[in-house]
Amino acid sequence: MKILDKRVVVTGAASGIGKALSIAFNEAGARSLVCVDMNIEGANETAELVGGIAVQANVAKENEIINVIDEANKLSGGIDIFCSNAGIGGVPGFFDAEAEDWQRIWEINVQSHIHAAKHVLPQMLERGEGYLVNTSSAAGLLTQLGAAGYAVTKSAAVSFAEWIKITYGNKGIGVSCLCPQAVRTAMTAGGAGVAGVDGMLEPDVVANDVLQAIEKETFLVLPHKEVAEYVQRKGNDRDRWISGMQRLQTQFEDFLMPGNEKD
């Protein structure tokens, strides 16, 4: 899909990847931009940068996603590209996460994509054209050591994006699923852990990769090119891949032992 003159919505737009996406879409000639975030001050700052509007929303709530779509429709008569980008890291580990922690990360990292697709797809299908960008993570293709909730929900996000592409791809709907490793955002401000093994990318680099994927209608967006090789290894021999990850898990546990932490 060509980005020029398209009507775009970006969630998680106050900072990080979402802010970088908003700027990149504006520079690529998008007709309108709706910048969505719980942090309305940050969303307003981004909107001012790109000549768009800001909408405050908790993406976990279906009625607030519906309101975002309504506001975007009022602004420019429809939505061509919806970037469901907002997400959280959640509670690390496994035993420390309570039921409500699982519910919260599921609602934000998975249900937000479902709500967006459910309510924006009808207008896209009616026009015979539209594009969804769902932000997941390399953790969704591989796993996330030390964070069960993050690994599980990001995997579900990839699976949902695949389902939408399979089901509606022949009806004019493009889908890209963003799966980076470490990106310099608020989520990685305290360090990226093993996710930073292949380096920390700047948000604008990731955003540019997303726009290229939309133009080429590429499903997987892998800013860290090494991830493609890791996924291939996993697919070729799952048991061998798990054994390798278990060794990495042991190294991760040793790293976290008192006295072994590094700045």
N, C-alpha and C positions, 0 to 999 in steps of 0.2 A: 504493500500500500504506500502510495506517495503521501508524504506528510504535509506538503504545501497546501495551505488553505483548509486543513482539517480542524475539527472541533475536538478538543482534548480535555480529559479529566485526569488528574493525578492525585492519588491519596498519599498521605505521609509527606506532603509537599513542604512542610515547614523547614526541613533540613535534610542533610544527607542525600541519598539517591533521589528521593522525591523532588527536592529542590533542584538538583542537577538536571533531572528529567524535564522539569518545567522550563528551565533556562534553555536547554537544548531544543525543545519543541518550538519555543519562541524564535530562536535563532534560525530554525529550519523553515520558518514561515507558517506556523500554525495560525489558523484564523482566530481561534479563541482558546483560552485556558482557564480551567477551574481548578484552583489550588485548595486541596482539602486536608485538614488536619485537626486534631483535638486542640493543638496549640494555635489558637486563632491569631495571636500576635505574630508568630512565625509564618503562618499561612498568608497573612496580610503583607508581610515583608516580601515574601516570594511573589505574591500577586502584583505588587507594585513594580517589582523588577521586570516582570514579563507582560505587563499591561493586561492582566487577567483579573478575576475576582476570587475572593477567598470565601470558603464555606467551612464552618466548624462542624465536625462530625466525629462520633465514635463509630468506627467502621464495623465494630462488632454488632451494632444494632441495626437491624434490617430497616426500620423506619427512618433512620438517619441516612442510610444509603439511598433510600427512595427520595428523600429530600434533596440530597446532592444531585441526583439525576434530574429532579424537577427543576432545580435552580439552573443546571446546565442547559436544559431544554428552553427555559425562559431566556437565557442569555443569547443563545444562538440557534435555537430551533432544533437542536439534536446533538448527539454525541457520535463522533466517528471513531475515536480511540479512547478506551478507558483503561488507565493504568492502576491496577489494584496493587499498590506498592507498600502500604503500611504493614508493619509487623513488629513483634516483640521477641526478645530473647527468652523471657520467662524465667522460672525458678530453676537454677542449675541442679544437676544430680538427678536422683530418682526418689529416694526415701523422704527427702525434705519437702517434696511437692505434695500439697494437699489437693483434695478433689476440686476445690475452687480455683486452684492454680492451673490445673489441667483444663478446666472449663474456660478460663480466661484466655489462655494461649490458643486453645482450639477455636474460640470465637473470633479472635483477631487474626490468627495466621491461616485459618481455613474458611470459616463461615463468611468472612468478609469477601472473599473471592466468590463464594456461592451467591451471596446476596447481590453483589454487583452484576454477575452474569445473569441471574434470574430476572433482574429488572431493567437491564440495558439491552440485552439480546433481542427482545421483541421488536424494538424500533430498528435495530440493525438488520434483522431477518426480513422485516418488511421492505427495507430499502435494497436488500440483497448485498449489503456491504457493511463491514464493521471490523474493529480490531480490539482484542483484549490483550493486555500485557499483565501477567501475574508474576509478582516477585516472590520467588521461593528462596533457594539457597543451594549451594553445592551439598549441603547437609541433606537436602531432599533427594538427591541422587545417590549419596553415599551414606553418611550418618554424621552425627555430631557427638564426639566423645565428651562425656561428662554432662550431657544435657538431654535427657530422654524426651522431654516435652518438645524441645526445639526440633530434634531429629524426627519425631513422629509427625508433627504438624507440617513441617516443611515437605516431608515425603508425601503427605496427603495433598498438599497444594500442587505438587507436580502431577500427581495422579488425576486431580480434578481438571487441571489445564489440558492434559492429554485427552481426557474424556470429551471436553468441549470441542477440541480440535477434530477429534475423530467423528463426533456426532454432527457438527455444524460446519466443518471445514469445506465441504462440497456445496455449501449454501451461501458462500461469500464471506464467511467469518474467519478472519485471521487470528491466530493465537501465538504469542511468544511467552516463554517461561524463563524468567531471569534467575540464573543459578550461580552467583559468584561465591568465592570464598571470602576472605577478609576485605572489607571496604572501610575506608576511614570515615566512620559515622559516629554518632553518639553511642550506638550499641557496642562499638569496639574501643571506646575511649579508655577503658580500663585494661585493654589488651585483647588480642584475638585468639590467644591460646594456639592450639594445633591448627586452627583454621587459617592462621597466618603463615603456614609452612611455605607457601609459594608467593609470599609477599602481600603487602597491603596496597590496594589500588585506591586512587582518588575517585570520588563519586562522578566527576565529569567524564572520566574514562569509561566508566560503566554505562553512563547515560548515552554516550556516543555509540557504544556497542548495541544498546537497545534500539536506537533509531535506525542503525544499519540493519538490524534484524527485522524491523517492521518493513523497511523498504524492500528487503529480499524475501520477506515472509518466512523467516527461519524460526522453527519452534524453540529449540534450546539456545539460550543466550549464555555463553560461557566466557566471561571476561578473563578468567584464569584458564588458559588453554590446557593446562595440565589436567584439569578435571575430566576432559574427554578421554584421556588415556586411563585415568582411574576407573571411570565408568566401564570402559572396555574390559579392563582386567576383572572387574567385578562380574561382568556378564559372562566372560569366558570360563571362569572357575570360581564360583561363589565360595566354596570351602577354603580355597587357598587365599582368597581375598579376606575372608573373615579371620583366618590365622594371622595374616599380616596386620590387620586392624587390632587384633588382640595384643600383638607385640607393641604396637603404637600406644594402646591403652595402658600397658604396663609402664612405658616410658612416661606417659602423661601422669600416672599416679606417682611415679618417682619424683617427677618435677614438682608435684604439689606437696611433697613431704616437707615438714618444717625445716627451714634452713636451706632448701634447694630452690626457693623462688628466685626469679630474676626480674629485674625492673624492665 
